[in-house]
């Protein structure tokens, strides 16, 4: 569980680093979802932890996709 908490914290920090490349609404929605996952991880059983990890990976994928698209447009 500790590893999952650390990964969620790192995702939160990455989101903060890339906030300038996201609209305010997208940033707020992602931040809300990460905070929600952080709260849930403490009470989650093993199957739910797997779901939380999957949701975190989906958020990371979305974030990387947006950042990559913005960087490509800026070239």
C-alpha positions in Angstrom: 0.0 0.0 0.0 2.9 2.4 0.8 4.2 2.0 -2.8 0.8 2.9 -4.2 0.6 6.0 -2.0 4.0 7.1 -3.2 3.0 6.6 -6.8 -0.2 8.7 -6.3 2.0 11.4 -4.7 4.4 11.4 -7.6 1.4 11.6 -10.0 0.1 14.6 -8.1 3.5 16.3 -8.3 3.8 15.6 -12.0 0.3 17.1 -12.5 1.5 20.2 -10.6 4.6 20.5 -12.8 2.6 20.3 -16.0 -0.3 22.5 -14.9 0.7 25.3 -17.3 0.0 23.0 -20.2 -3.5 22.1 -19.1 -6.7 24.0 -19.0 -7.9 25.0 -15.5 -10.9 22.6 -15.8 -8.7 19.6 -16.8 -6.2 20.3 -14.1 -8.9 20.6 -11.4 -10.6 17.4 -12.6 -7.4 15.5 -12.5 -6.4 16.9 -9.1 -9.8 16.0 -7.7 -9.5 12.4 -9.0 -5.9 12.0 -7.6 -7.1 13.3 -4.2 -10.0 11.0 -4.3 -7.7 8.0 -5.0 -5.4 9.1 -2.2 -8.3 9.0 0.3 -9.5 5.6 -0.9 -6.2 3.9 -0.8 -6.1 3.9 3.0 -9.3 1.9 3.3 -8.9 -0.3 0.2 -8.5 -4.1 0.2 -6.2 -5.7 -2.3 -8.6 -5.9 -5.3 -9.6 -2.2 -4.8 -5.9 -1.3 -4.6 -5.5 -2.9 -8.0 -8.3 -0.8 -9.3 -6.8 2.3 -7.8 -3.5 1.6 -9.4 -5.2 1.0 -12.8 -7.1 4.4 -12.5 -3.8 6.1 -11.6 -2.2 4.6 -14.7 -5.1 5.8 -16.8 -4.6 9.3 -15.4 -0.9 9.2 -16.0 -1.6 8.1 -19.6 -4.0 10.9 -20.2 -1.6 13.5 -18.7 1.3 12.3 -20.8 -0.9 12.3 -23.9 -1.9 15.9 -23.3 1.6 17.1 -22.5 3.0 15.3 -25.6 0.4 16.8 -27.8 1.0 20.3 -26.5 4.8 20.0 -26.9 4.3 18.7 -30.5 2.1 21.7 -31.3 4.7 24.1 -29.9 7.4 22.8 -32.2 
